[in-house]
Amino acid sequence: MSGVLITGATSGIGKQLAQDYARQGWQVIACGRNGDVLNELQNKHASITPLQFDLTDFEHTLVMLRELPFTPSLWILNAGSCEYIDDGVMDTKLMARVMQINVIGMTNAIEAIQPHLQSGHRVALVGSIASELALPRAEAYGASKAAVGYLARALRLAWTSKGIEVTCIFPGFVATPLTDKNTFDMPMMISVERASQSIRKGLEKGVANLYFPTRFTWIIRLLGMLPYGWQYRLMSRFFAPKRTKS
Ligand SMILES: NC(=O)c1ccc[n+]([C@@H]2O[C@H](COP(=O)([O-])OP(=O)(O)OC[C@H]3O[C@@H](n4cnc5c(N)ncnc54)[C@H](OP(=O)(O)O)[C@@H]3O)[C@@H](O)[C@H]2O)c1
């Protein structure tokens, strides 16, 4: 029987993945902070083992992931959060919160699962298509996800010789509690069920860089391939506020 560990399994994409893998007959280790949701998952699916801890707590993460009920062959590091910077006014505490979970939480998880990793395993890091193009208000979130993308590419280089595969996942907009808070238009947004399907299919195929939904992520990727000056001119047409005369 196949096994998967999923961080951020108490909400949105991770919760859907945990349940879909359990329905497919996988053994699932579901990680998150929300004990009520973890209990709900365990009550619904006998094959889900909950693990409750805060990924930003390095020592606790190490302890919680040291002894596992089984060794998964698939590790989906999905936990993350999003906060926006308004009007380009830097807020270091906000930046630290976002980096703490999206980047340090991710590396805490990687360090903790490292002793379990074996040849033939796959580690999937959930980034975002936001990392491919500088977007307004995404100074913190986009930068954190750019770090995740880089981390995935560098780890892939280092782990190839060990037979450990790395996938970086670049979702576009997915309807979850994370995006429910957004008040702006989210073009081509997909359901969490579709996101889970795309992720499971891509991981099954062994895709190294997994982008979905296809059309939206292609548009962003093409814009992201333009020289930075062109990107700036295009994006500022749509988003930059007009200069005010003093
Ligand atoms: N939704 C989108 O449109 C979209 C697009 C691109 C990328 N993504 C990425 O996809 C991932 C999942 O997003 P989502 O939309 O499903 O968000 P979500 O519904 O808000 O779920 C986030 C998950 O992360 C967990 N988490 C947050 N902080 C944590 C911490 N300190 N320790 C442990 N777990 C923590 C949460 O669990 P607890 O609260 O129980 O701890 C929750 O299960 C994120 O990395 C996000 O950046 C989402």
The ligand as a Gaussian input file, in Angstrom:
#p B3LYP/6-31G(d) Opt

LIG

0 1
 N       -5.313000      28.728000      -2.915000
 C       -4.558000      29.210000      -3.896000
 O       -5.056000      29.906000      -4.819000
 C       -3.093000      28.920000      -3.944000
 C       -2.385000      29.327000      -5.091000
 C       -1.019000      29.080000      -5.161000
 C       -0.384000      28.428000      -4.124000
 N       -1.089000      28.051000      -3.026000
 C       -0.360000      27.381000      -1.944000
 O       -0.976000      26.161000      -1.625000
 C       -0.760000      25.848000      -0.246000
 C       -2.095000      25.533000       0.408000
 O       -2.904000      26.669000       0.291000
 P       -4.483000      26.668000       0.557000
 O       -5.059000      27.600000      -0.416000
 O       -4.982000      25.298000       0.648000
 O       -4.502000      27.402000       1.987000
 P       -5.350000      27.162000       3.319000
 O       -6.685000      26.631000       3.011000
 O       -5.225000      28.436000       4.090000
 O       -4.497000      26.011000       4.071000
 C       -3.229000      26.288000       4.576000
 C       -2.759000      25.090000       5.375000
 O       -1.467000      25.373000       5.905000
 C       -1.442000      25.033000       7.274000
 N       -0.551000      25.883000       8.041000
 C       -0.466000      27.245000       8.007000
 N        0.418000      27.675000       8.904000
 C        0.916000      26.570000       9.519000
 C        1.866000      26.364000      10.537000
 N        2.506000      27.390000      11.146000
 N        2.153000      25.102000      10.930000
 C        1.514000      24.049000      10.347000
 N        0.609000      24.176000       9.362000
 C        0.299000      25.429000       8.964000
 C       -2.873000      25.226000       7.738000
 O       -3.155000      24.369000       8.806000
 P       -3.474000      24.806000      10.328000
 O       -4.146000      26.118000      10.304000
 O       -4.249000      23.668000      10.890000
 O       -2.132000      24.869000      10.918000
 C       -3.676000      24.773000       6.544000
 O       -3.891000      23.389000       6.595000
 C       -0.058000      27.059000       0.359000
 O        1.323000      26.823000       0.398000
 C       -0.371000      28.170000      -0.633000
 O        0.582000      29.202000      -0.624000
 C       -2.429000      28.278000      -2.897000

